[in-house]
Amino acid sequence: MDKKATKQSKIKLDPIKRVKYEGANWNEPEDDYTQHFYEQNLSQFWRPEDVSLQPDLNVWSVLPENIQDAYAKNLLVLTFLDTHQGDIGMPVVSRSLDDHFHQRKAVLNFMGAMENAVHAKSYSNIFMTYMSNQKIDELFHWGEKHTNLQNIMSLIVGYYKELDRYNYLKQFESNDPGYSETDFNIAQFKAMVASVYLETWLFYSGFYYPLFFYGQGKLMQAGEIINLILRDESIHGLYVGRLAQEVFETFSNELQEQLTQWVHDFLLELYHEQNELVESIYDAVELSHDVKIFVRYNANKALMNLGFDPYFEPEDVNPVVLNGLNTETKTMDNFSMKGNGYQKMKSEMLKDSDFVFDREKIITFGGKK
């Protein structure tokens, strides 16, 4: 036998490395909410290609260049956030959960797939429909060079990478003197907070301009895509926020006070970058003041998802945009738009009782019983 193969076999059979593997048993709920989130995610599943963007072209083609530019840059910011939420955000939070949480991991992994494969791809579909390849390249180059956007990404992804490092330490170097379970849990909590800030705050704030047009009956197909994404993000932020609260409750009172201060410090750090990013996009269309109100509104919502009190004072949000946040089912005709009321068909096995008929109600083709 090959020496290399023999060595590999010994590694695989080493009792020190042997662990007991188990399967996901969906007949036994892991908690009282995860399977509900699972069902909700699946019932909302959609594809970017389900919504045709062609009807929007008549409106887009007559918009002034500064408005087109602001609209595209706004969606570009969402693209960057979605990409890394799918690439590392959701996966690293999923990996941080204990191995027996198979259902929780499944829900998080499904959400992660939606972020990049559906949401980010939807924005690309909008770009491809509205803009030339050259304009798209220039747009992505703008995002790669934008200081505030890059700072926001570094802040968010930085906590994801820190948790990723602790995931490795917990699995392979948990006996190392530099590792502690408390430090791991802190890294896990901070990554979850970053995830909720991204989902409930940064994403929602980025929906301002599409909803602004949607509420006026313009660029309705793109607005419908945003409405579909809104439904997804609403449950993403709620679910990770619930997990974060569970972790937070395991900390001592002293540590909770320290982390509460960190939650607010992190909020203000992101808020500073977000304000400058908003100005760089919306000053040209004179909407920065209005958008910043929406930013503060969504920051408070994110804090509430995490179990904390709102930080900013209540303000009146643009009613057109606020109305667009309503994700209740909309009914639309199939010749114009595909509304958010469509769901995947549910089926069940045929039973013998399905073939038991009331003979008195059976009418033959000849009109006789």
C-alpha positions in Angstrom: 0.0 0.0 0.0 1.1 3.6 -0.7 2.8 5.1 2.3 0.9 8.4 1.8 -2.4 6.6 1.7 -1.5 4.7 4.9 -0.6 7.9 6.7 -3.9 9.5 5.6 -5.8 6.4 6.8 -4.2 6.6 10.3 -5.2 10.3 10.5 -8.8 9.5 9.7 -8.9 6.7 12.3 -7.1 8.6 15.0 -9.4 8.3 18.0 -8.4 11.8 19.3 -9.8 13.3 16.1 -12.9 11.1 16.0 -16.2 12.9 16.6 -19.8 11.7 16.6 -21.7 13.0 13.6 -25.5 13.4 13.6 -28.2 14.3 11.1 -30.7 17.1 11.1 -33.9 15.9 12.7 -36.6 18.3 11.5 -39.2 16.3 13.4 -37.9 17.8 16.7 -37.8 21.6 16.7 -34.6 23.1 18.1 -36.6 26.1 19.5 -40.0 27.7 19.2 -39.2 30.0 16.2 -36.5 28.6 13.8 -38.9 26.4 11.8 -41.3 29.3 11.5 -38.5 31.4 9.9 -37.6 28.4 7.7 -41.2 28.2 6.4 -41.4 32.0 5.9 -38.1 32.0 3.9 -39.2 29.3 1.6 -42.7 30.7 1.0 -41.0 34.0 -0.1 -38.5 32.5 -2.4 -38.2 34.2 -5.8 -35.8 34.6 -8.7 -34.4 37.9 -10.2 -35.7 36.8 -13.6 -39.2 36.6 -12.3 -39.5 40.4 -12.7 -39.2 41.9 -16.1 -37.5 45.3 -16.1 -38.3 46.3 -19.6 -41.4 48.4 -18.8 -39.2 50.8 -16.7 -37.1 51.8 -19.7 -39.5 54.5 -20.9 -39.2 56.3 -17.5 -35.5 55.7 -17.1 -34.6 57.1 -20.5 -36.2 60.5 -19.8 -34.7 60.9 -16.2 -32.1 63.7 -15.9 -28.5 62.3 -15.7 -28.0 63.4 -12.1 -31.1 61.4 -11.0 -29.9 58.4 -12.9 -26.5 58.7 -11.3 -27.9 58.9 -7.8 -30.2 55.9 -8.4 -27.5 53.7 -9.8 -24.9 54.6 -7.1 -27.5 53.8 -4.4 -28.1 50.4 -5.8 -24.3 49.9 -6.1 -24.0 50.4 -2.4 -26.6 47.7 -1.8 -24.8 45.4 -4.2 -21.6 45.7 -2.1 -23.4 45.0 1.1 -25.4 42.1 -0.3 -22.3 40.5 -1.8 -20.3 40.3 1.4 -23.3 39.5 3.5 -23.8 36.4 1.3 -20.1 35.6 1.0 -19.0 35.8 4.6 -21.6 37.4 6.9 -24.3 34.7 7.1 -21.9 31.8 6.6 -19.6 32.8 9.4 -22.5 33.4 11.8 -23.8 29.9 10.8 -20.5 28.3 11.5 -20.3 29.9 14.9 -23.4 28.1 16.1 -22.9 24.8 18.1 -22.9 21.7 15.8 -26.3 20.4 17.0 -28.1 23.5 15.6 -28.6 22.0 12.2 -32.0 23.8 11.6 -30.6 27.2 12.6 -27.6 26.7 10.3 -30.0 25.7 7.5 -32.0 28.9 7.9 -28.9 31.1 8.0 -27.3 29.4 5.0 -30.5 29.8 3.0 -30.6 33.5 3.9 -26.9 33.8 2.8 -27.6 32.3 -0.5 -30.5 34.8 -1.1 -28.2 37.8 -0.4 -25.8 37.2 -3.2 -27.5 34.8 -5.6 -30.8 36.7 -5.6 -30.5 40.2 -4.2 -27.1 41.2 -5.6 -28.0 39.6 -8.9 -31.2 41.5 -9.0 -29.3 44.8 -8.8 -27.1 43.6 -11.6 -30.2 42.9 -13.7 -31.3 46.4 -13.1 -27.9 47.8 -14.1 -27.8 45.6 -17.3 -31.3 46.8 -18.3 -30.8 50.5 -17.6 -27.2 51.1 -18.4 -24.4 50.4 -20.9 -21.5 48.1 -20.0 -19.2 51.1 -19.8 -21.4 52.9 -17.4 -21.7 49.8 -15.2 -17.9 49.4 -15.1 -17.6 53.1 -14.1 -20.2 52.6 -11.4 -18.3 49.6 -9.8 -15.1 51.5 -10.1 -16.7 54.4 -8.1 -17.7 52.0 -5.4 -14.3 50.5 -5.2 -12.7 53.9 -4.7 -15.3 55.5 -2.4 -13.8 56.1 1.0 -17.0 56.0 3.0 -18.4 52.9 1.4 -15.0 51.1 1.8 -14.9 52.2 5.5 -18.4 50.8 6.0 -17.5 47.5 4.4 -14.3 47.3 6.5 -16.1 47.9 9.7 -18.8 45.3 9.0 -16.6 42.6 7.4 -14.0 43.2 10.1 -16.3 41.8 12.7 -17.2 38.9 10.4 -13.5 38.1 9.9 -12.8 38.3 13.7 -15.6 35.7 14.3 -14.2 33.6 11.5 -10.8 33.6 13.3 -12.5 32.5 16.6 -14.4 29.8 14.7 -11.1 28.3 13.7 -9.6 28.7 17.2 -12.7 27.0 18.8 -12.5 24.1 16.5 -8.8 23.5 16.3 -7.0 25.4 19.1 -9.5 25.6 21.9 -6.8 24.4 24.4 -4.6 27.3 23.5 -4.0 29.7 26.4 -5.0 32.7 24.2 -8.5 31.3 23.6 -11.5 31.7 25.9 -15.1 30.8 25.4 -16.2 34.3 26.6 -14.0 35.9 24.0 -15.6 33.6 21.4 -19.1 34.6 22.5 -18.2 38.3 22.4 -16.9 37.9 18.8 -20.1 36.0 17.9 -22.3 38.7 19.4 -20.5 41.5 17.7 -20.7 39.8 14.3 -24.4 39.3 14.8 -24.9 43.0 15.7 -22.9 43.9 12.5 -25.2 41.6 10.6 -28.4 43.2 12.0 -27.0 46.7 11.4 -26.3 45.7 7.8 -29.7 44.0 7.2 -32.1 46.3 9.1 -30.2 49.6 8.9 -27.9 49.9 6.0 -30.0 47.9 3.6 -33.2 49.6 4.5 -31.7 53.1 4.3 -30.4 52.2 0.8 -34.0 51.4 -0.3 -35.0 55.1 0.1 -34.6 56.1 -3.6 -36.2 53.1 -5.2 -39.1 53.5 -2.8 -39.3 57.2 -3.5 -39.9 56.5 -7.2 -42.1 53.5 -6.5 -44.4 55.6 -4.4 -44.8 58.0 -7.3 -45.6 55.2 -9.8 -42.2 55.4 -11.5 -39.7 52.7 -12.1 -42.3 50.3 -10.8 -40.6 47.1 -11.8 -37.3 47.9 -10.0 -39.5 49.0 -7.1 -41.2 45.7 -7.1 -37.8 44.0 -6.9 -37.0 46.2 -3.9 -40.3 45.2 -2.3 -39.5 41.6 -2.7 -36.0 42.1 -1.2 -37.6 44.1 1.7 -39.7 41.0 2.7 -36.5 39.0 2.8 -34.4 41.5 4.8 -37.2 42.0 7.3 -37.0 38.4 8.5 -33.2 38.2 8.2 -32.8 41.1 10.6 -35.4 39.7 13.0 -33.9 36.2 13.0 -30.2 37.2 13.6 -31.4 39.7 16.1 -33.1 37.0 18.0 -30.0 34.9 18.0 -27.9 37.9 19.2 -30.3 38.5 22.1 -29.8 34.9 23.2 -26.0 35.3 23.2 -26.2 38.7 25.0 -28.3 37.1 27.8 -25.5 34.7 28.7 -23.1 37.6 29.7 -22.7 39.0 33.1 -24.3 42.3 34.0 -20.9 44.0 33.8 -20.1 42.6 30.4 -23.6 43.5 29.2 -23.0 47.1 30.2 -19.7 47.1 28.3 -21.2 45.6 25.2 -24.2 48.0 25.3 -21.7 50.9 25.1 -20.0 49.1 22.2 -23.3 48.7 20.4 -23.8 52.5 20.6 -20.2 53.3 19.7 -20.3 51.1 16.7 -23.7 52.6 15.7 -22.2 56.1 15.8 -19.1 55.0 13.8 -21.2 53.6 11.1 -23.6 56.6 11.2 -20.7 59.0 10.5 -19.6 57.1 7.5 -23.2 56.6 6.3 -24.0 60.4 6.5 -21.0 61.2 4.3 -21.9 58.4 1.9 -25.5 59.8 1.7 -24.2 63.3 0.9 -22.0 62.0 -1.9 -25.0 60.4 -3.5 -28.0 62.6 -2.7 -26.6 66.1 -2.6 -26.8 66.2 -6.4 -30.6 65.6 -6.2 -31.1 67.7 -3.0 -32.4 64.8 -0.9 -29.6 64.3 1.6 -31.6 65.8 4.6 -34.6 63.6 3.9 -32.5 60.5 3.5 -30.6 61.1 6.7 -33.9 61.1 8.6 -34.6 57.7 7.1 -31.1 56.6 8.1 -31.8 57.4 11.7 -35.2 55.8 11.6 -33.7 52.5 10.4 -30.9 52.7 12.9 -33.5 52.7 15.7 -35.3 49.7 14.1 -32.0 47.8 14.0 -31.5 48.5 17.7 -35.0 47.3 18.5 -34.3 44.0 16.6 -31.3 43.5 18.9 -33.4 44.2 22.0 -32.1 47.7 22.7 -34.0 51.0 23.0 -34.0 53.4 20.1 -31.0 55.8 20.1 -32.3 58.7 17.9 -35.3 60.9 18.6 -38.4 60.1 16.5 -38.8 62.1 13.3 -41.3 62.3 10.5 -40.1 60.1 7.6 -41.2 60.9 4.1 -44.7 59.2 3.9 -44.1 58.1 0.3 -41.0 56.1 1.3 -42.5 54.9 4.6 -45.5 53.5 2.8 -43.2 51.6 0.6 -41.9 49.7 3.6 -45.2 48.0 3.9 -44.5 44.4 2.7 -48.1 43.2 2.8 -49.2 41.2 -0.2 -49.9 43.2 -3.3 -52.2 41.8 -6.1 -51.2 42.8 -9.7 -52.2 41.6 -13.1 -49.9 39.3 -14.9 -49.7 41.6 -18.0 -48.0 44.4 -16.2 -46.1 43.4 -13.1 -45.5 40.4 -11.0 -46.5 41.3 -7.5 -45.2 40.0 -4.2 -48.2 37.9 -3.5 -47.1 34.9 -5.5 -45.8 32.0 -3.6 -44.4 28.6 -4.4 -47.1 25.9 -4.8 -47.5 23.6 -1.8 -48.4 20.0 -2.6 -49.4 16.9 -0.6 -49.7 13.2 -1.3 -53.0 11.8 -2.5 -54.9 9.8 0.0 -57.5 7.1 -0.4 -60.1 9.5 1.0 -59.5 11.8 -1.9 -61.3 9.2 -4.1 -64.4 8.8 -1.9 -67.2 10.8 -3.6 -70.8 11.6 -2.6 -72.7 9.5 -5.1 -75.8 11.8 -4.9 -73.7 14.7 -6.3 -72.2 12.8 -9.2 -73.8 13.9 -12.5 -73.1 11.9 -15.6 -72.5 13.5 -19.0 -76.0 12.3 -20.0 -77.6 14.3 -17.2 -78.6 11.2 -15.2 -77.5 10.2 -11.7 
